[in-house]
Amino acid sequence: MSGFLAALAQVVGADGVQTGDAIPPRHRTDWSGAAPVQPLALVRPRSTEQVSAVLALCTAHRVPVVPQGGLTGLAGAAVPCEQGIALSLDRMQAIEAVDVRAATLTCQAGATVQSVQEAAAAAGLQLGVDWGARGSAQIGGGIATNAGGNGVLQFGMMREQVLGLEVVLASGEVLPMLRPMLKNNTGYDLKHWFIGAEGTLGIVTRAVLRLRAAPRARATALVALPHFEAALELLARLQADFPGALSAYELMWRDFVAASLAWQELREPFAAPHPFVALIDVGGAEEGALQSALEAALGEAMEAGVALDAAIAQSHAQARAFWKIREATAELPAHMHPPINFDVSLPLADIGRFAEACRAQLDARWPGHHTVFFGHVGDGNLHLTTDAATVGGDEAGVEALVYAEVARFAGSVSAEHGIGLHKKPYLGASRTPAELAAMRAIKQALDPLHLLNPGKVFDV
């Protein structure tokens, strides 16, 4: 391996290769909580050409490669392997161009989500997705996991924000797919093979992203609801009243709201606690008119018995305070020991019944468990988190229970976090044997030596 490491240093420079104790601890795992692994080396290229040369070397020496972005993933996709290198793109952060007329942005894969958002905002535009780790998460990682978060209800997952990609294959060959057209009907749309593939088919190095017009005004509200069916009714009403302008519809069960308020020492948002609270964001052209329209819509919902109470933010500070209740997910690691996180997707009509079924089974098996339910329910994405300390540390038992319910309701074991290592045993709950066989065939065609992120998503 000494010759291989020396060759890597020739490609990326001596400062671009770190080994042994020089590898920072953060590059040995990710936010998933997976056990740290010491890779053979950490390699930090600065360009697509260097990534290409590194992968060609790894193929020649049969060395596995685990790509790493901002290491904010929750499924273990960026955890390195002992016999391979960790390939970090944190030196490839350039935002290369913003085309205001075409509403596109071209950047390297290591650019953070926040830096892309800021560049878009400076041009009067916005990126269609957002999530809490925006300051650390990288665009390449978001593409590789087809990340979601906030904004999906209005603009779709990360896949819908990508117009073009540059990808390096395991052999070192570069696929130059940086074409910014909305219409490009020329056979297989190859870029989609790499979006959501978690680095198992190729390494994303650059991207052309589709931007959206930023609304001139935005209104934020908290709405108290009596039951889950009312949440669906309110969602339908708001989508009819504000077509194409409802950017967030976050639903929080009472257990989540209570935990968030306690952890962050916040005040109850309403005069009394309610079974459900929805956090909504709506965009518009003029602030006064938007506020009035939202007030009227929520007033009608209250008169119809759909909503119990509502509060519309009167300032940006109050809107941020409303969002702080929902963003208590950052507090989970500090208050749950550890948190057992789930990110599932279900048909809208089944989400409430699924949550009730999970809670009933958890109650029966672990009386006194602490589980909270919340999510981007407008797009069918439900999160639930259980405190492992309240179920005797039986993480495997909780996962088996929840994913069995996901299969029973014909849902997806991953809505936006990917598969990685953590969900690999349960992929069969959402994919048929024929689908898995097709996925393996694609993997075999593009990475015949199985060097790219081995052991992630599924076993080959």
Buried (B, 14 or more C-beta within 10 A) or exposed (E): EEEBBEBBBEBBEEEBBBBEEEBEEBBBBBBBBBEEBBBBBBBBBBBBBBBBBBBBBBBEBEBBBBBBBBBBBBBBBBBBBEEBBBBBBBBBBBBEEBBEEBBBBBBBBBBBBBBBBEBBEEBEBBBBBBBBBBEBBBBBBBBBBBBBBBBBBBBBBBBBBBBBBBBBBBBBEBBEBBEBEEEEEEEEEBBEBBBBBBBBBBBBBBBBBBBBEBBEBBBBBBBBBBEBEBBBBBBEBBBEBBEEBBBBBBBBBBBBBBBBBEBEEBEEBBEEEBBBBBBBBBBBEEEEEBBEBBBEBBEEBBEEEBBBBBBBBEEEEBBEBBBEBBBBBEBBEEBBEBBBBBBBBBEBEBBBEBBEBBBEBBEEBBEEBBBBBBBBBBBBBBBBBBBBEBBEEBBEBBBEBBBBBBBEBEBBBBBBBBBBBBBBBBBBBBBEEEEBEEBBEEBEEBBEBBBBBBBBBBEE
